[in-house]
């Protein structure tokens, strides 16, 4: 039966899925080109291991999003169920499928005593981490310097880069934050204070989860204990791993036995998150004998002309695994390089093309406009609004970044960890009259009482807060009680918070809807700790991501940065501003490794297209901050990546063609004296 299921895979996919044996499985690297069925192959490998007798709880599956882990688990479970109709569904459930950070969170709670943590430690999101850094920054007097000290978000980015790359602070500052290099001694002091604050409050930030897991694996006895839990470790999107994650994997499986990683070096585009393309390029050589490499080259997404252009683009890459993507679909139109006068002409071309494709049967939601940076779509968005074309723009606020959602979660975080100063300060300041000073006094009183909730009942709140004080104390005491079950806790917190929501924010009815959604999400989790940790590590997105009210329409165009588009596909794709300074970005100049990443970024953009691909090349870019009638501009040059070899695979065109007009001439229309009518309404 399994052979029949594997028969649906092509030869390379089948080789990857059946590599090794349950007892002896040398290290494997699967180079999965864009659109080559990576997820299907990995799911079949998991299913194959289970069908060969590997117990599901002995399989560790690591991904970069909870959704990816769930999809892989669902697919592998379905494959096993088809092979074993009687009970196969339950047999393939993977208890250890999740993101690097969620798995780290689970392991650290089991090994908390060994790494100096309490099992109930809290996990901070990025916003709370930045706030705690800001507190430390203020306590050290760095917020009152004569010269401008880096802001909290920059400080957090520097700290995160150091942790994930395992590079010293001076190297990080020189390579990624040169404008902050003068503050190196002060930043070291700040990060020491930040670490002390986290230890005192028993909270970890996003990066600490990997750091603690890494340190756990540095002890030989503990590393053996963790390794003994898993016979097979499978990793998705390996090209996106950072130095810390790669080191953890090597400590988990030092010989490489049972280790399978899947990825595409040509899609490594997240160095700004400390991802290291060397992890995948050097993976085979890390083992003796070297890891087996299986390349997936049969593409099920794009037409061959689009793949020809993508293959030609990557042929010039400095370091890469050689692969030549081949389409399994009939040939289609060649990709186009479209030269236009400026960004306004670019917007007109895109709109005309999108509407024409819609009339020919391609819905708006099956079309996408991609760009290097979020502001590149500004002119296009104005044109879309003018033409009444609904759209969704990806890369906006995350659901959990909304202030009212963070307020409610802070109540639960404080109840979960009484030492959590950031959550406590946020909750206390929801009450009238409770500014930062009073909030700090209250928290210190709780601290001096060894974090006994009873201390809150006796603390004298400001007069303006007295009316609300008993309700807050009762809520925290109730939620914090070990005897109180998880079910209904979000509802209790929401009921307490809603009067404050109406007082603190406009459009409170719409915001209340978000809180109801949060309460529904909570039903999916078995405990408060799991709910808070998972939402912190892999937050959902909501309607705050929309650029317009597209959700009210049954169809809408997709606008997205290339980074946000990775893993997606559309029938028709337009890529804006394919010029030097954008592809590659101007900040990459002089740094060969960053130029190569910019090449990969363009490759990712191009391989999102199934049927039609347009690369837009404006000739002029107007200077910002000039008078409306100003004509100051600079000339753009076609991206250096579109060299002679790449252009030979594409169709070059200029729009509009000679003699054509971008927009029709204005018609002679009657004039309406609105002013006279307005005056007449009041006579």
N, C-alpha and C positions, 0 to 999 in steps of 0.2 A: 504493500500500500504506500509506503514511504517513497519507493522508487517511482511510483506513478506521480506523486506530488512533486518530486524533484525534477521529473521530466518536463515540467513547465518552465524550468530555468534554462538559460543558455549555458554553453559549456563553461565559461568563466565563472558565472554565478554558481553553478553546480560544484565546481572545484573549490570555491570558497566555502560553500555551505557544508561540504562533506570533508573538509581538510582534517587530517589526523584521525584520531580515534578518541573515545571517551577517556581512555586510560593514558594515552600517549599523544599529546597534541602540541607539536612544536609551535613557536611563535609565528603568527600570520599577520601580514599587512595586506589589506584589500584597498587598492587604489581605485576608487569609484568615481569615474568621470561624471560630469553633470548629466542628469537624466538617465543614468544607466541602471536604475533599479536598486540602489544602495539599501533602502529600507527593506525591500522584499528579500534581498539576499541575506541581510543580517537576521531577519525574522526566520528565514528558513534554516539558518545555521543554529539558532537557538532551538527551533523545533527538532532539528536533526539530533542535537545533543540529548534532548529529553527522550526522544524515541529510541535512542541508543542506550538509555538507562541512566543518564545523569539526572540526579534529583534536582528539581527546579530551585530549591533553596541553596544549592551549591553553585548556582550560576549568579554572578554579579554582572549586571548590565548597566553601564554608565552612559549618560547622554548629557546634552546641554539644555534641555528643557523637559519639564514634566510631561508636556504633551507628547514629545518624541518618545519618552519612555513608555507612556501608556499605549501609544500606537504600536510600538514594537512588541510590547507584551500582548496586546490584543491580537495582532497578526499571528504571532508564533502560537498563541493559544488556539486560534482558529485552525491553523495547519495541523496541530496535534489532534484536535477534535475530529478533523476529517479522517485522519489516519487511524484514530482509536475511537470510534463512535461511542463505545461504552465507557464513560467516565473520563474520556480524554480531555474534556474541558477543564476539569478540576486539576488534572495531573500536570498541566502546563502553566499554572499560575506562578508568576515570578515574584516572590516576596522581596527580592533585592534588585529591583529595577527602578532607577531614579537618576536624578542629576548628581554630579560630583558633590555638590554642596548638601543635598538632602541625605545622601548616603553618609557623608562625613558627620552630619548632625546625629544620625542614628548611632553610628559607631562610637562617637564621643560620649554619648549618654551611657553607653554600656561600659566604656573605659574611663569614665569621668574621674574616678578616684586615682587612676594611674597617671593622669595628666594634670592633677591639681584643680579639678573643677567639681562643683556640686552637680548632681544629676539633673537638677532643675534649672540649670543655667539658661539665661535668655539669649535670644538672637535678635540683633538690631538690624533694621533696614538701613539703606544708604542715608536717608534723611536723618534718622536718629544718630547715626554714626557721625555725620557732619555736625549735628547739634552738640554732641558730646565733645567733639574736637574744638568747637567754638567756645564751650565752657572752659576747657583747658587753656585755650588761646587767651581768653580774657583773664583767667587767674594768673597767667604768667606775664601779664601786662603787654602782650604782643599786639593787642588791638588798639593801643594808644602810642604806637611808635611814631617818630617824626617822619619816617619814610613808610610807604605803603607796604604793609606785610600781606602775604598771600591770604586770600579769603578762605573760609572753611572748606568749600568744595574743592578748591585747588589743593589745599593741604591733604584732604582725604585722597585725592587722586594720586598725589606723590606717595603717600603712605601705601596705598594699594599697589602701585607700580613696584615699589621696593619689595613688598611681600611676595607678589606673584612672580616676579622675575628672579627673586633671590639675589638681586644686585645691591651693592652698598648705596647709601643715600647719595654720595657724591657722584657716582656714575649715573644714577637716575636723573639727578639734576642736570648734569652735563648733557645727557642724551635727549631727555624729553622735556625738561623744564628749565632751560638755561636762564630764563628771566628771574628765576627764584634762587639761583646759585649763591647769591650774597647772603642768604638767610640760612645757610646750612647749619651753623651751631644752634640757632634758635629753633629750627625745625627738629633737630635731634632732641632738644629739651621738650618741645611740644609733644613729640611722639612718645617720649618716656612718660610724660604726665598722662597722656591718653591711655597708654597701656596700664598704668597704675589705676586709673579710674575704672577701666573695664574689669580688672581683676577684683577691685573692691566691690563692684556692683554685680559681679558674676554674670557678665554679659559678653557675648562674642559678636564681632561684626562679621560681615559677609566673607572677608578675606581670612579671618581667624579660623574659620571652619577648616579650610584647607591647610592653614599653617599648623594647627593643632594636630590634624590627621598626619601631616608630614612628620611632625616631631614624634608622634606616637610610633611611626614606622622606623624611626632612627634607632630605637632600642631593639636589639636583635630578638630578645625573648617575646616582646610584644608584637613585633613584626611577624614572627612565626605563628603566634596565636591568631592574628588577623588573617594571615595567609591560609591557615588551616581551615578557615570557614568556607573557602571557595575553591572549587576545582577548575572553574573556567571564568575568566574575566573578559568581557566584550565591551569595546568602547566605540561609540559612534562619534563622527565628526572629529577625528583625532587631530586634524590639522588646526583645530581651534584650541588645543590644550596649551597651557602655559608651563613654565619650567617646574613649578611646584607640582602640578598634576602629573607631568611626565615622571618626575622623581617618585611620586607616590605609587604609580603603576609599576615601576621597576622594583620598588621595594616589596610590592604585593606579589610579583612574579619575577624574582631575580633571574631565573633561568629562562624565562619566557614561556615555559610550559603552560599551556592552557590560556595564553594571552592572545587575543585577536583584536586588532584595531582596524577601523574602517574610516577612510577619509579621502580627501583630494587635495594635494598640495597646491593645485591651481586655483583653489577656492579659499586659501588662507588669507583673510582680509581683516583680521581683528588684532593687529599688533597694538593698537591703542588700548586694548584691554589686556595687554601683556601676552597675547598668544604668540607662540614661537614656531615658525614654519620649520625650523631645524628639527623639531621633535619628530615630524613625519619623514622628513628627508633622510634623517640619520637613523631611523628606527631599525632597519634591517641589520645595520652594522653594530648595533648594541649587543648582539647575541652571537654566540659561537656554537654551532655554525650560524650564519646569518639567517634572519627570519625569511620565510617564504613570502614572495610578493605575487599577488594575483591582481591583474588589471582588468577592470570592467570597462569595455570600450563601446559596446552596443547601446546606442542612445535611443530611448523610446519617446523622447519629447520633441526634439526639433527636426526640421527638415535638413537635408544634407547641405544645401547652400549656406545655411546659417552655421552649421557645424564646420564647414570649410573655412569660413571667416574666423571662427573661434580657434580652430586648430592652427591656422596661420599666425594668429596673434600670439599664441603660447609657444610657437616654434622658436621664437626669439628670446624666450625666458632664459635667464642665466643658469639657474639650477632647477631641475624638474625631473619627475618620472615621465619617461616617454610614453605617450599614448596618443592614439588617433581615433577620435570619436567617429563612429559610423552610424548613420541613421537607419532605423527600421521602418521609416515612413517614406512614402513616395516623394520625389523631388518637388520642390516648390520654387517660389520666387527668390532671387538673390537678395541678400541684405543690401540696404541702401545707405550711402553716405550723402546726406542732404546738406548742401551749403545754402545758407540764408543770410540776409543782410544783417539782422540784429535779433535781439531776444524777442522783440515784438513780432517780427516776421516768423520767428521760430514758433511762437505761441499760435499764430494764425495757421501755420502749416499743420501743427499737431491737432488743432481743433478740427480743421477741415478733414484731415485723415481719419480722426476718431469718428466723426459723424458719418463719413462715407462708409467706413467699415461697419458701422451700426446698421446703416441702410442695407448693407449686403448680408446681414444676418449675424454679425459678431456683436454680442451684447457689450455694453460699456464695461461691465465687471470682468469681462474676458480680455480687456485691454489695459495696459499699464504705461505710465510715464515714469521713468527712473532718472535719478540725478545724483550727482556726487555729494552735494550739500543741500540742506533743507531749503535755504533761501533761493536756490536756483529756480524754484518753481513759482516765485512771486508773480512775475509778469503773466505766466500761464494761468495762475489762479484768478487773476483779475479778468482775463479773457473768458475763462470758464463761467465765472459769475455773470459777466455781461451777456453771455450766450445762453444762460440758464441751463448749464450742464452740471448735474450733481456729481460730486466726487468725494472720495475718502483719501485722506493724507495720512500715511503711516509714519510714525516717529514722534507722536505727540505725547501728552502726559499719560503716565500709567494710572490705572484706577486707584492704586494705593497711595499715589502721590497727592490725591485730593485732600485738602485740609480736614474736611469733616470726616472722611474715612480714617485718616490718621488719628483724629481725636478719639473715635470710638475704639480703634485698635489699641491706643495707649491705655485705655481703661483696663482692657484685658491683659495687656503686657505688664502693667503694674500689679494687677492681682496675681499674675503668674510668677512674678519675681519682685518681691518687695524692695529689693536693693536697686531697682532700675530707676535711677535718678532722672534720666531724660523723660521717661514715660510719666513719672510722678509729677514733674514740673509742668508738663503739658496738661495733664488732667487737672491739677490744682488751679491752673490759670484759666480754666474754663469757667470758674466761678467768678461772679462780680466781686471786685475789690481785692482779688488775689493776684497781685503782680509778681514779678520775679523775686522781689525781696521777701514777701510773705510766703511764697511757695518754698523758697530756700529755708526759711525758718521752720516751716512745717516739716519739711523732709528731714532736717537735722534733729527735730524732736523725735521723729519716728526712728531715726538712726540711733539716737542715744537710748531709746527704749528697746534696743535689740530687734527692731522691726516688728514690734507687736502692734497689730492693728488697733488694739485698745487704746494706744497712746493718742490716736486721732480723736477719739471721743472726748478726751479731756483737754485737747489743745484749743486755745481761744482763737477762733477765726475772726477776721475783720468783720465789722458790723454789716457791711454789704453782703457778706457771704454767709452770715449766720443762718438765714432762712434755708439755705440749700445744704448746710453742712451735715445735718443728721442723715439726709438721704444718701450723700456720698459715702459717709462712714458705713452705713448699713449695707450699701452695695458692695464696697470693697471687702468688708468682713464676710459677707455672704459668698462672694465669688472666690475669696481666698481661703475659705474653709476646706480642708481636705475631704470632708464628708459631702461637699456639694458636687454633684455630678456635672458633666460637661453640657448635657442637653439643656437648651434654653438659656445658656449664659449670655449669648449675644443678644437675645431678645431682652433680657433684663437690663443689660448695659444700654441698649438702644432706647428703652423706655425712660431710663434716667436721663439720657443725653438729649432727647428730643426738645424739651423746653429750652435748653441752652442753645441748641441748633437754631431755633427760631430767633433767639436773641442775638446770636453772633453773626449769622450769615443771611445774605439776601437769597431769594429763590430757595427758601428752606424746603418747600414741597418737593422740588426736583431732587434736592440733596437727600431728603428722607427716602426717596426711591432707591438711591445708591445704598443706603444703609439696610434697606429691606433685601436688596440683592446680596449684600454681605451676609445677612442672616441666612439666606438660602444656601450660599456657598458653604457656610459652617456646617450644614447638615451632612456634608460629604466626609467629614473628619470625625475620628473617634475620640479625640481628646483636645483640650485647649492648647497644649504644647505642640501637637501635630499641626493644628490649624494655624497657629501663629508662625511656626517655623516654615511651613510649606508656602504660606502667602508671602513671607519675607523673602524666601529663596527663589520663588518662581511666581511672581505676582500676575494675576489676570489683567487683561485690558478691558476697557469699557468704552462707552460712547464719548468719553472725553478725548479719544483719539481722533474723532472725526473733524475734518477741516470745515465741513458745512453740514447742513441738515440732511445729508445723503440718506440717513437711516429712515427718513420719511418717504423715500422713493424706492421703487422696486428694482432700480438699476442705477449704477454709479461707476464712474471712472476711477481707477486706482492710481494714486500718486504715491511714490515711495522713494526714499533714499535707497541706494544700491545695498547698503549694509542691511537695511530692514527687509529687502526683497530676497535675500539669500534663502534658498529652499522653496521658493515659490515659482510659479510658471503662469504665463498668459499666452493667448493666441497671438496678439499683436503687441509689440513693445517699441516705444520711442525712448531713446536715451538723449537727454539734453546736454548741451555744452560739451561736446567731445572735442575739446581744444586743450592745448598746452596751458597749464595753470589750473585746469580742472581735472583732466586726465592726462598726465599726472597732476596732482595738486601742487600748487606752487611751493608748499612747505616741504615737499619731498625732494626738491632739487638739491644736488650735492650729496645725497645719501643713496647709494646704489640699492641697498636693501629695501628702502621705501619706494623707490622707483619701481622695483619689481613687484611690490605689493599693489601699487597703483595699476600695473598691468593686469594683475589678477583680479582687481576690482572691476575693470572694464570687461574682463572675461566673464565674470559672474553676471554682469548686466546683460551681456549679449546672449548668454546661454539660458536666460529666463524666457526667451521667445520661442514659441512653437512654430508659427507660420510666417510671420512678417516681422522684420527688424529694421528700424530706422535709427541711424546715428546722426544727430543734428550738429552742424558746425556753423555757428554764427560768426560773421566777419567782424562785427563791431560790438563793443560792450561800452555802454554809456557810464560815465563817471557819476557816482552818487553825490548827493548833497550839492546840487547846483540848481540854478533857477529853472523853473518849468520850461522856459523857452531855450535853455542852454543846450549846446550840441557837443560838449566836451566828451570825447570818447577815446578808447584805445582799440587797436586792431587785434583780433585773435588769430591764432594759427592752428591749423588742423593738428590734432594730437599726434605726437611723435610715434605713438603706437600704431597709427594707421600708415605704415610704411608701404613701400611698393609691393611687397609680397602679400600683405593683407588687402590692399586696394585691388589687387588682381582678382580677388575672390568676390568683390562687391561691385555694386552698380553706383557710380558717382553721378549725382544730379544737382542742378541748381534750381532753387525755387524762390520766387515765381520765375517761369521761363520768360525770355525776352518778350516784351510787349504785353505781358499779362500784368494785372493789378492785384495787389494783395486783397484789397477790398473794393467793391463797386463804388463808382462815383455817387456822391450824395444826390438824392432826388430833390426836385424843386417841390417843396411842401408848404402849405399855408402856415401862417404864424398865428398864435393864439395870445391875446393880451391877458395873461393871467393876472397881472398886477391890477388892471382895471376891475376884473371880476372879484378879486380879493377885497378891494376897497368898497365895491358895490355891495358886498355882503353885510357891511356895517353901516350903511346909510339909511 
